[in-house]
Amino acid sequence: MGKLDGKVALITGAARGQGRSHAIKLAQEGADIIAVDICAQIDTVPYPMATPEDLAQTVKEVEALDRRIIATEADVRDYDALKNVVDKAVAELGPIDIILANAGIAPLGAVNPDHVKTFRDVIEVNLFGAWNTVHAGVPSMIEKGQGGSIVLTSSTQGLSGAGGTGSGAADGYTASKHALVGLMRTFTSWLAQYSIRVNSVHPTGVSTPMVLNEAMQNYLVANPEAIALGGNLLPVPMIEAIDISNAIAWLVSDEARYVTGVTLPVDAGFLAK
């Protein structure tokens, strides 16, 4: 018996990194998965983004746990595409109980970046994408009438402004992650009447392809102050995706049935410095 037996979870950015980890963890706890990822490159992102093969690997790992999964390539910036994904998946798997708005980009380290376009892309993926995800998925949850849980993936940069460089990428990332807190709080107020809980998680640096890539390393070399500001209190340079997944699995379970409106750091003490 798992903590999430019989639940259906919608997860964006599910092809790799934190999203894949969340899909596997929730499947281990008994949930069926609706997995969404763009599986394509965005021009302003200097590191390789997820591929169809990555999404297929997520499917393989969830199915190995004897759980159902519907995986679709879709852009979270496109509300109509997300709504179509949700409608088709709900028809097969049943109503949604859990929404993880996890998709995000951090396009630091680009060579000769277009700061205006980069800022817009980060805001649209990280913020508009989360809004679109919740609004595409929550009507099913409301109609089911049994409550539910939503988690928005923010960052320690959603609770701190340290490390700004004035670039479209850095400004956009920090602004979007702060904005997700406001979005979480307004969703919390709106959805409480339906017994739907909404929270945000705030990881420090996580060992995923969004962080472990050549462009990010170039950015850190060019901005050594970012390394100095980025240290955790606990003696680890980064945490693992499963650390976030474990926190989310608790947040969306009945063990956290009265936890809502919370900004939950999973940050090895980063914000306590």
Secondary structure, 3 states (H helix, E strand, C coil): CCCCCCCEEEEECCCCHHHHHHHHHHHHCCCEEEEEECCCCCCCCCCCCCCHHHHHHHHHHHHCCCCCEEEEECCCCCHHHHHHHHHHHHHHHCCCCEEEECCCCCCCCCCCCCHHHHHHHHHHHHHHHHHHHHHHHHHHHHHHCCCEEEEEECCHHHCCCCCCCCCHHHHHHHHHHHHHHHHHHHHHHHHHHHCEEEEEEEECCECCCCCCCHHHHHHHHHCHHHHHHCCCCCCCCCECHHHHHHHHHHHCCHHHCCCCCCEEEECCCHHHC
